[in-house]
């Protein structure tokens, strides 16, 4: 089970990229609750062409999947 989102980021043309490149995102400042270590970079494949989603070259999009697990014993 899970959810899939398309996130469109407006960068104003200041972030050139090519298809197939990845975008690194740090989820939030701070540390992981269980391990107490800093959050690490998550890599997402860029889903739009180098010309952007609206062909202006000022946007890019990534697809994000949030997976939820269900434990029937709980």
C-alpha positions in Angstrom: 0.0 0.0 0.0 1.1 3.5 -0.5 0.6 6.9 -2.1 2.3 8.4 -5.2 2.8 12.2 -5.6 4.2 14.3 -8.4 6.1 17.2 -6.9 6.7 20.1 -9.3 9.5 22.5 -8.2 9.8 26.0 -9.7 13.4 27.0 -9.9 13.2 30.0 -12.2 15.7 28.6 -14.7 18.6 28.7 -12.3 18.9 24.9 -12.0 20.0 23.3 -15.3 19.6 19.5 -15.5 19.3 16.7 -18.0 16.9 13.8 -18.0 18.0 10.9 -15.8 19.8 13.0 -13.3 18.9 12.8 -9.6 18.0 15.5 -7.1 19.2 15.2 -3.5 16.8 16.2 -0.8 17.4 16.4 3.0 14.0 15.6 4.5 14.3 17.9 7.4 16.9 19.3 9.8 17.6 17.2 12.9 18.2 13.6 13.7 16.3 10.3 13.2 14.1 9.5 16.2 15.2 5.9 16.7 18.9 6.0 15.8 19.7 9.6 16.9 21.9 10.2 13.8 21.4 13.1 11.3 19.0 12.7 8.4 20.7 11.6 5.2 20.2 12.8 1.7 17.4 11.1 -0.3 17.9 10.8 -4.0 15.0 11.2 -6.5 15.1 10.8 -10.2 14.0 13.8 -12.1 10.8 12.9 -14.0 10.5 15.9 -16.4 12.5 16.7 -19.5 15.3 19.3 -19.4 12.7 21.8 -20.8 10.5 21.5 -17.7 6.9 20.5 -17.3 5.6 23.6 -19.0 8.4 23.8 -21.6 9.7 27.1 -20.1 12.8 25.5 -18.5 11.8 26.9 -15.1 10.3 23.8 -13.5 11.2 20.2 -12.7 9.2 17.4 -11.3 10.0 14.3 -9.2 7.7 11.4 -8.4 7.6 10.5 -4.7 6.1 7.3 -3.4 5.2 7.0 0.3 4.9 3.4 1.3 2.8 2.4 4.3 3.1 -1.0 6.0 0.4 -2.7 7.8 1.1 -5.3 10.5 -2.1 -7.5 11.0 -0.9 -8.6 14.4 -1.2 -5.1 15.8 
